[in-house]
Amino acid sequence: MSEIDRAIDDASKLPLFDAAYALWRMKGQLDRVDPQQEATHPQPVDLKDERALGRVVRAAIANVLHERNTAHEGPTFGRLKRAHPEAKDEDLKRAIQAAVKLEGDCTRFFSSTGPRYVDDVNRAVDLAKQENPGFQEQTYEQASYDLARAMR
């Protein structure tokens, strides 16, 4: 069983929103092994050229924002459809949008202000959880882990 098939099988055992979060958080990893995804080969950039570096950074940020804004139309949609073929397309899209919002809200609420990093992570996820109900507790725990790794 391929890595993608395994991820889809695991997601099929979860409720729709939780499956969407699981597949969204694995997007980069799954895109790298998905033969249907086009590999991109970045062009070399002269890091001493500030203008060229600025263009590359702006393009990368724009790409990430575009990917997040259109996640419900991208490969995560197809993967979630395979995991939950019985779900209506609009429900799949709504679940992906909710998953992306949960992830974004965790990051938005994170602030390293306390003496303990774990408290900062937990506070951010608790705030995100209030604005993003409907996920299982294990998904919020995964979001905590993901946030802790991302912000370290």
C-alpha positions in Angstrom: 0.0 0.0 0.0 1.4 3.4 -1.0 1.9 6.2 1.4 -1.1 8.1 -0.2 -3.3 5.0 0.0 -2.4 4.5 3.7 -3.2 8.2 4.5 -6.5 7.9 2.7 -7.3 4.7 4.4 -6.5 6.2 7.8 -8.6 9.3 6.9 -11.6 7.1 5.9 -11.8 6.0 9.6 -12.2 9.5 10.8 -15.2 11.9 10.8 -15.1 14.2 7.8 -13.6 17.3 9.5 -10.9 15.3 11.2 -10.1 13.5 8.0 -9.8 16.8 6.2 -7.3 18.1 8.9 -5.3 14.9 8.7 -5.0 15.0 5.0 -4.3 18.8 4.9 -1.5 18.5 7.5 0.1 15.8 5.4 -0.3 17.7 2.1 3.4 18.5 1.6 4.5 15.0 2.3 1.8 13.5 0.1 2.4 15.9 -2.7 6.0 14.8 -2.9 5.1 11.1 -3.4 1.9 11.7 -5.5 2.6 10.8 -9.2 -0.3 13.1 -10.2 1.4 16.2 -8.7 3.8 18.0 -10.9 7.2 18.4 -9.4 8.5 21.9 -9.3 12.2 22.7 -9.7 13.0 26.1 -8.3 15.4 28.1 -10.3 18.7 29.1 -8.7 18.7 32.5 -7.1 21.7 34.7 -6.4 21.3 35.3 -2.7 23.5 38.3 -2.8 21.0 40.0 -5.1 18.5 41.5 -2.7 15.9 42.3 -5.3 16.0 38.8 -6.7 15.8 37.3 -3.3 12.9 39.6 -2.4 11.0 38.5 -5.6 11.5 34.8 -4.7 10.4 35.4 -1.1 7.3 37.3 -2.2 6.5 34.6 -4.7 6.8 31.9 -2.1 4.5 33.7 0.3 2.0 34.3 -2.5 2.1 30.6 -3.4 1.5 29.5 0.2 -1.4 32.0 0.5 -2.9 30.8 -2.8 -2.5 27.2 -1.7 -4.4 27.9 1.6 -7.1 29.9 -0.1 -7.8 27.2 -2.7 -7.1 24.1 -0.6 -10.7 23.0 -1.1 -10.0 22.8 -4.9 -6.6 21.2 -4.8 -5.2 17.7 -4.2 -6.6 17.5 -0.6 -10.1 17.6 -2.1 -9.4 14.5 -4.3 -7.8 12.7 -1.4 -10.7 13.5 1.0 -13.2 12.4 -1.7 -11.4 9.0 -1.9 -11.5 8.8 1.9 -15.2 9.8 2.1 -16.8 9.0 -1.3 -20.3 9.2 0.2 -19.9 12.9 1.2 -21.2 15.6 -1.0 -18.6 17.8 -2.7 -19.8 20.9 -0.8 -19.3 19.1 2.5 -15.8 18.0 1.5 -14.9 21.6 0.6 -16.4 22.9 3.8 -14.4 20.4 5.8 -11.1 21.3 4.1 -11.8 25.0 4.6 -12.5 24.3 8.3 -9.2 22.3 8.6 -7.2 25.1 7.0 -8.9 27.6 9.3 -8.1 25.5 12.4 -4.5 25.3 11.4 -4.3 29.0 10.6 -6.1 30.0 13.8 -3.6 28.0 15.9 -0.8 29.9 14.3 -2.6 33.3 14.5 -3.2 32.8 18.3 0.3 31.7 19.1 2.4 34.1 21.0 5.5 33.3 22.9 4.9 35.3 26.0 4.9 32.9 28.9 7.8 31.3 30.7 6.7 27.9 29.4 6.5 27.2 25.7 4.0 24.4 26.1 1.6 26.9 27.9 1.9 29.2 24.9 1.0 26.4 22.5 -1.9 25.2 24.6 -3.3 28.7 25.0 -3.2 29.2 21.2 -4.9 25.9 20.5 -7.5 26.5 23.2 -8.4 29.8 21.5 -8.5 28.2 18.1 -10.6 25.4 19.4 -13.2 27.9 20.6 -13.5 29.4 17.1 -13.3 26.0 15.4 -15.7 23.5 17.0 -16.6 20.2 15.4 -13.3 18.4 15.5 -12.5 15.4 17.7 -10.2 15.9 20.7 -7.5 13.9 19.1 -7.4 16.4 16.2 -7.0 19.3 18.6 -4.1 17.3 20.3 -2.6 16.8 16.8 -3.0 20.6 16.2 -1.1 21.2 19.4 1.7 18.9 18.4 1.8 20.5 14.9 1.9 24.0 16.3 4.7 23.1 18.8 6.8 21.7 16.0 6.1 24.6 13.6 6.8 27.4 16.2 9.9 25.9 17.9 
